[in-house]
Amino acid sequence: MDIRAYNRSAWNRQVDSRNEWTVPVDSAAIAAARRGEWQVVLTPTRPVPRDWFGDVHNLQVLCLASGGGQQGPLLAAAGATVTVFDNSPRQLDQDRLVAEREALDLVTVEGDMRDLSAFSDGRFDLIFHPVANLFVPEIRPVWREAFRVLRPGGALLAGFVNPLQYIFDWERSERGELVVRHAIPYSDLTSVSEAERARWIEAGQPLEFGHSLEDQVAGQLEAGFTLTGFYEDRDPDHPLAKVIASFIATRAVRPS
C-alpha cells in the first residue's frame, strides 16, 4: 500500500466530515492573535508555553504536517512569516481559506513530512510540528529533515503520541476497556487483522503507526538536536487519560 497516498485521501475526507483538526479558526481568533492574544497546541488540549516560541515577530516558521487552518494562520496573525506544509490538499485549502479571508501572508506547500527537499538548508527559524508523525511508518527522516531546514539556533516544537496508547486493543478502548494486545512499534498495516484494517479503510480512517519512544526522542538527539523542553498531555476522550498522559511535546534546538 502507498501509505502516503492513502492517508492523503483519508485526510481529505476528514475535512469533508469536519474532524476537529480540520476546522479553520474564526475571525475573532485571528483578531485576538493580532493583538498578541493567542495560543496553539501541539497535543490535544495543553497550550504550548509562550516562552517556547520567543518573539514570533518576523520569525520564519514552518508548520510541518500542520494543515487545517488552525496553527499556521494564528502564528501568521501574531506576526510570523508562515509556511504550512501538509500531505493533504484539502487541509491546505483550509489554511488558504483563512489567509484569504483575513489577508494573511501565508504560503502552503503539499508534500511528505519525511522529505523537505522543497526547502533549502537553514531556511526556517522555528518548526511547529503537532501530533502527525503517527501517519508515517518511519520518523527518523522527519527529524533529520527538520534539523537540516532549521537555521543554527532554531527550534523544533513537536507533539507525538506516547506509544503506550498503542498497546491496547483499539476497538475495546473505544468502549472504555483497556486490554493489552499489541507490541511496540505498532502498525495498522501489520499489527491488526486484515478484517479490522478493511473496516477502517472502508470507513476512510487514516492509518496509524505507534513509534517507539526511542525513535521519538532519541531520534531527535541523533539528528543533532538538543532537547530544551518537555511536557505531557492527555486525550480526555480516551480511557487511558484516567491513569496516565499519552501525549508528549518536546522543544529541541539545533545547536549554534
N, C-alpha and C positions, 0 to 999 in steps of 0.2 A: 504493500500500500504506500502511496505517496502521501505521507502524513502531513506535509506542508499544504498540499493542495486540498486534502480532506478538511483540515482544520480551518483553512481559509473559507471554504464553503460553509462549514459549520458556524463560524463566527459571523459570516454574512447573514445566516438565518437567525442567529441570536439577536442581531439588530432588528430584524423584522418582528421578532417576538418580544422586543423591549426588555431584554435582560438588563438588570440594574446597572451593569458596567458599560452599557451602550447608550444610555440616555444622556443627551448633552445637558450641560449646565445652563441655567436660565440667565436672563439679562441682569437680574438682581445680583447674582453671584459674581458676574463679571464687573458690575459697577462697584461692588464691595472690594474686589481684588484691586481695582484701580485706585481705591482709597487706602490700600495696604492691608485690608481685612480679608485674609484668605487662609485656607488650609487644604491640604491634599493628603491622600492616603496611599501607602504602598501595600497595605494589607487591609482586611475587611473593614475595620472600624477605627483604629487608633491613628490620629493625625500625626504626620511626620513632624518632629520638633523643628521649629523655625531655624534654630541655630545649625541644623544640618545643611541648610542652604546658604547661609550668609546673606549678603546683599544680592538679590537676584537681578537688580537693575543692570541691563545690558549684558547679562550672562548669556553665553551661547549654550543653550540647553537642548539635549536630545532626549525626547520622551520615547523610550525604547519599548516596543511592543505595548504601547500605551494609547492606542486609538480609542475612540468612543466619545470625544467631545467633552472631556472632563478635565483631566490634569493639565494637558497642554494649553488649552485656552485660558485657564486660570493663571498659569505661570506667565503666559504672554501678556495678560491684562495687568499682572503685577510688575511688568517691565522687562521680562526676559525676552531674548530672541530665540524662538522655539522652532524646532523641527520635530514633527511627530512621525515616527517610523512604526509601521504595523503590517502584519501579513494580510489583513482583511480590508479590501477596498471599501466595504460598507462602513466599517469602523472609521476609516479615514474620512469618509463622507461626513460623518458626524462632526469631526474637527473642522472641516472646511465650512460646514453649515454655520457653526458658531463664529468662526473667523470672519465670514462674510457678513453675518448679521451684526457683529459688534465691531467691524472694521479693525480686526486684529492682524498684526503682521506675523503670520504663522505659515510654515511650509510643511507639506505632507509628502512622505516617501513610502511606497509599498515595498516590502521585502521580508526576508528571513532574518530573524534576530541573530542567527549564527553567522551571518555574512553581512558585514557593514562596509563592503568594498565600495559602496557609493560615496563614502566619506574618506577624506584624507587623514593622515596621521595627525593627532593633536588638534582635531577640528573643534572639539567641544570643551567647555569649562565644567559642565555638570551633565551626568546622565541620570534620568529618573526612570527606573525600571520596576514597575509594580508587578504583583504576582502574575506571571505569564510564562515563566520558563517550564512550567508543568506541561506545556503544549508542544514541546520538542523533546526528542528522545535522548539528546546529549546536550549538556550545558557548558562544558568547559570551553568550547569555541565561543560561547556568548561572552564569558569573562575575558578571554584573550582579545576578542574584537573590541570590547568596551575599553580595555586598557589601551589598545592601540589608538583609538579615536579620541581619547581624553588627552588634554594638554598635561604636562607635568604640574602637579599640584591640584589637578582636577579631581572631582569626587563622583563616585558611583553610588547612588542610593537604590537599593534593591530590596524587593519583598519576595518571599517564596514560602512554600508550604513545608512545614516540618514533616518529614517522611513518615512519622508515626501515624499520621492520618490515613496513610495508605495500607497499613497492615490489616485494617478491618474490612469485613465484608460490606461492600458499598450499599447494596440494597437493604441489608438489615440495619445498617447505620441510619438509613432514611426512616426506618421505623423506630428509631431510638435505641437500638440494640448494638452494643459494642462487642462484636465477635471476631477474634483474631483469625485471619485467613491467609494473608499474603506475606511474602518476603519482600525485603527492600534490596535493591531497587525494584520498583513496581512498573509495569507497563500494561496499558489497556490492550496492547497488541498480543501479549504473551501470557499475562498473569490470570486471565479470566477465560471462561469457556467461549467457544465460538457463538453459542446461542446468546449469551449475555452481551457479547460485543455486537452481535447482529441487532439486538433490540436497541442498543444505544445509537448505533449508526442509523437505524430506521427512524429513530426519534430526532436525528440531526444533532446529537450531542457532540461537542468537541471531545476528542480522545486525549487522555492524560497520561503523564509519566511521573512516578514518585521517585525523585532523585535522592540519593544518599546525602547526609549532612557533609560527608567528606567532599562530594562533588560541589555542594552548595557553598561551603565555607572554605575548605582547603583549596578548592578550585580557584577562588578569588585570590588567595595568597600565592598560589603557584603561578597565576597570571602576572604577579608582580605587585598586587595591591597591598596596602597596609590598612587593616581594619581599625576604624576610629569610633564606631558607634554600633549599638546593637539593642534591639528590644523585641518583645514578643507580643502577639495579639491573638484574639480568639474569634471564631465564627460563632456568633450567638445562636445560629440555627442548627449547629452540629452538636450531637450529644457529647462529643469529646470535650467541648468547651466547659463542661461541668467539672472536669478533672485536670485539664492541662491546656496550655496555649498550643495551638497547632499552626501558627504562622510566625514567621521571623522576618525582621527587617534589619539590614546592615548598611552602614556607611563605610565606604572604602575609598582610600585616596591613592592616586598614582603619585609616588614619591617625586619630589622635585629633582 
